[in-house]
Amino acid sequence: MYRNKFQSSLLSILYSLGSKPLELWEQKVKHGHIQRVTDKDIRSQVLELVGVNVSTTFITCPADPRRTLGIKLPFLVLSIKNMEEHFTFEIVVLDDQNLRRKFRLSDYHTTTQVKPPVCTMPMRLDYGWNQVQLDLLDFTKTAFQTNYAETLRVQIHANCRIRRVYFTDRMYSEEELPAEYQVTLRFQQQRARQ
């Protein structure tokens, strides 16, 4: 999708305030829902993914399983809210040996396990809104001793609220980001005013 397109320092693949936030995404829902809701903490519309089982309610980008993202930017950022239920997401990357590698992060795993081609890692989310930043260069090198080439696919499972999913050329502090990319900073400022 993006392989032959210019990729600037910030490349968003999901923005909850867009007119069609899931236009690029396939949706699967069983015993749950995916809908746009207004989050009271940040007073903004977000996407809510809720399911009884994390494996049966999710969104995947790109929607067409025959296509790939082709994003070369090495840092993935998810602006997500901890719903205090189990949550997981997956990233499929291509390495410099032309092999597909999958990273699966969840709040219910307790140890990192590498069983090529999959690396499963624990993740801890703070209460409320979180800015999850993943260094795919480092992950690929550490887990598989190969070099990251590009991201092919992103899959986000229940249970969470999503404001934005984007890629960057480097790690940015939230203060460095444009206002529409800031979430946790807005949340902290609004809580301080209360």
VEXDREN-2710 file (C-alpha; in Angstrom, 1 decimal):
% VEXDREN-2710
k/r/px/py/pz
1/MET/0.0/0.0/0.0
2/TYR/2.8/2.5/1.0
3/ARG/5.9/0.8/-0.5
4/ASN/6.1/3.1/-3.5
5/LYS/4.8/6.2/-1.8
6/PHE/6.8/8.9/0.0
7/GLN/6.8/8.2/3.8
8/SER/7.4/11.3/5.8
9/SER/8.4/11.3/9.5
10/LEU/4.8/10.6/10.6
11/LEU/2.5/8.2/8.8
12/SER/-0.9/7.6/10.3
13/ILE/-2.9/4.4/9.4
14/LEU/-5.8/5.0/11.8
15/TYR/-7.2/8.2/13.2
16/SER/-10.4/7.9/15.2
17/LEU/-11.6/11.4/14.2
18/GLY/-11.3/10.7/10.5
19/SER/-14.5/10.5/8.4
20/LYS/-13.8/6.8/7.7
21/PRO/-11.3/5.7/10.4
22/LEU/-11.5/2.0/9.5
23/GLU/-11.4/2.4/5.7
24/LEU/-8.0/0.6/5.4
25/TRP/-8.9/-2.0/8.1
26/GLU/-10.8/-5.4/8.1
27/GLN/-13.1/-5.9/11.1
28/LYS/-13.9/-9.2/12.8
29/VAL/-16.4/-9.3/15.6
30/LYS/-17.8/-12.2/17.5
31/HIS/-19.4/-11.7/20.9
32/GLY/-18.3/-8.0/21.1
33/HIS/-18.4/-4.8/19.2
34/ILE/-16.3/-2.2/17.3
35/GLN/-17.7/1.2/17.4
36/ARG/-16.9/4.9/17.7
37/VAL/-17.6/6.3/21.1
38/THR/-16.8/9.5/23.0
39/ASP/-14.2/9.0/25.6
40/LYS/-15.0/11.1/28.7
41/ASP/-11.3/11.4/29.7
42/ILE/-10.1/13.1/26.6
43/ARG/-13.5/14.4/25.5
44/SER/-13.1/13.0/22.0
45/GLN/-14.3/10.3/19.7
46/VAL/-12.3/7.1/19.7
47/LEU/-12.7/3.6/18.4
48/GLU/-13.7/1.0/21.0
49/LEU/-12.9/-2.7/20.5
50/VAL/-14.6/-4.9/23.1
51/GLY/-14.9/-8.6/23.0
52/VAL/-15.5/-11.6/25.3
53/ASN/-12.4/-13.3/23.8
54/VAL/-9.5/-11.2/22.5
55/SER/-9.0/-13.6/19.6
56/THR/-12.4/-13.1/18.1
57/THR/-12.8/-9.3/18.0
58/PHE/-10.1/-7.4/16.1
59/ILE/-9.1/-5.1/13.3
60/THR/-6.4/-5.8/10.7
61/CYS/-4.6/-3.4/8.3
62/PRO/-4.5/-3.8/5.4
63/ALA/-8.0/-5.1/4.9
64/ASP/-7.1/-7.2/1.9
65/PRO/-5.0/-10.2/3.0
66/ARG/-3.2/-10.3/-0.3
67/ARG/-1.8/-6.8/0.2
68/THR/0.8/-5.5/2.6
69/LEU/1.5/-2.1/4.2
70/GLY/5.1/-1.7/2.9
71/ILE/5.9/0.8/5.6
72/LYS/9.6/1.3/6.1
73/LEU/9.4/3.7/9.1
74/PRO/10.8/1.7/12.0
75/PHE/8.7/3.0/15.0
76/LEU/5.1/2.0/15.6
77/VAL/3.0/4.1/18.0
78/LEU/-0.4/3.2/19.3
79/SER/-2.5/5.8/21.3
80/ILE/-4.7/3.4/23.3
81/LYS/-6.7/3.3/26.4
82/ASN/-6.4/0.6/29.0
83/MET/-9.9/-0.9/29.4
84/GLU/-8.7/-3.1/32.3
85/GLU/-9.5/-6.3/30.3
86/HIS/-7.1/-8.6/28.4
87/PHE/-5.7/-6.9/25.3
88/THR/-3.3/-7.9/22.6
89/PHE/-1.9/-6.8/19.2
90/GLU/0.3/-8.1/16.5
91/ILE/2.8/-6.7/14.0
92/VAL/4.1/-8.6/11.0
93/VAL/7.4/-7.3/9.6
94/LEU/9.7/-8.3/6.8
95/ASP/13.4/-8.7/7.6
96/ASP/16.5/-8.3/5.5
97/GLN/16.5/-12.1/4.8
98/ASN/13.0/-11.6/3.2
99/LEU/11.4/-13.6/6.1
100/ARG/8.1/-12.6/7.7
101/ARG/8.4/-12.2/11.4
102/LYS/5.5/-11.6/13.9
103/PHE/5.5/-9.8/17.2
104/ARG/2.6/-10.5/19.5
105/LEU/2.3/-8.2/22.6
106/SER/-0.2/-8.8/25.3
107/ASP/-1.0/-7.9/28.9
108/TYR/-1.6/-11.6/29.8
109/HIS/1.8/-13.0/28.8
110/THR/4.5/-12.9/31.6
111/THR/7.6/-13.8/29.6
112/THR/9.1/-13.2/26.2
113/GLN/9.2/-16.3/24.0
114/VAL/10.9/-16.5/20.6
115/LYS/9.8/-19.4/18.5
116/PRO/10.5/-18.3/14.9
117/PRO/8.8/-16.8/13.1
118/VAL/6.8/-15.5/16.2
119/CYS/8.1/-13.5/19.2
120/THR/5.5/-13.2/22.0
121/MET/6.1/-10.4/24.6
122/PRO/4.4/-9.2/27.7
123/MET/3.2/-5.6/27.8
124/ARG/2.0/-3.5/30.8
125/LEU/-0.4/-0.7/30.2
126/ASP/-0.9/2.1/32.7
127/TYR/-4.3/3.1/33.9
128/GLY/-6.1/5.3/31.3
129/TRP/-4.5/6.5/28.0
130/ASN/-1.1/5.1/26.9
131/GLN/1.3/6.0/24.1
132/VAL/2.8/2.5/23.2
133/GLN/6.0/3.0/21.2
134/LEU/7.7/0.1/19.5
135/ASP/11.2/0.2/18.1
136/LEU/10.8/-2.5/15.3
137/LEU/14.5/-2.2/14.4
138/ASP/15.5/-3.2/17.9
139/PHE/12.8/-5.8/18.3
140/THR/13.8/-7.6/15.0
141/LYS/17.5/-7.5/15.8
142/THR/17.1/-8.7/19.4
143/ALA/14.5/-11.4/18.7
144/PHE/15.7/-12.8/15.4
145/GLN/19.2/-11.4/14.9
146/THR/18.1/-10.0/11.5
147/ASN/17.4/-6.4/10.3
148/TYR/14.0/-4.8/10.0
149/ALA/13.1/-4.0/6.4
150/GLU/9.4/-3.0/6.6
151/THR/6.0/-3.5/8.3
152/LEU/3.6/-5.7/6.4
153/ARG/0.5/-5.9/8.7
154/VAL/-0.9/-4.6/12.0
155/GLN/-3.7/-6.4/13.9
156/ILE/-5.3/-4.9/17.1
157/HIS/-7.5/-7.1/19.3
158/ALA/-10.1/-6.3/21.9
159/ASN/-10.2/-4.8/24.6
160/CYS/-9.1/-1.2/24.1
161/ARG/-10.0/2.3/22.9
162/ILE/-7.9/3.6/20.0
163/ARG/-7.2/7.3/19.2
164/ARG/-4.5/6.8/16.6
165/VAL/-2.0/4.3/15.1
166/TYR/1.0/5.6/13.3
167/PHE/4.6/5.1/12.2
168/THR/7.5/7.4/12.7
169/ASP/11.1/7.8/11.6
170/ARG/12.3/8.1/15.2
171/MET/11.0/8.2/18.8
172/TYR/9.3/11.5/19.5
173/SER/8.3/12.9/22.9
174/GLU/4.7/13.7/23.0
175/GLU/5.6/17.4/23.3
176/GLU/7.3/17.2/19.9
177/LEU/4.2/15.8/18.1
178/PRO/1.6/17.9/16.4
179/ALA/-1.4/18.6/18.7
180/GLU/-3.7/16.1/16.9
181/TYR/-1.2/13.3/17.7
182/GLN/-1.1/14.1/21.5
183/VAL/-3.3/12.0/23.7
184/THR/-1.7/11.2/27.1
185/LEU/-0.5/14.8/27.4
186/ARG/-4.1/16.1/26.8
187/PHE/-5.4/13.5/29.3
188/GLN/-3.0/14.6/32.0
189/GLN/-3.8/18.3/31.4
190/GLN/-7.5/17.7/31.6
191/ARG/-7.2/15.7/34.8
192/ALA/-5.0/18.4/36.3
193/ARG/-7.8/21.0/35.6
194/GLN/-10.4/18.9/37.5
END
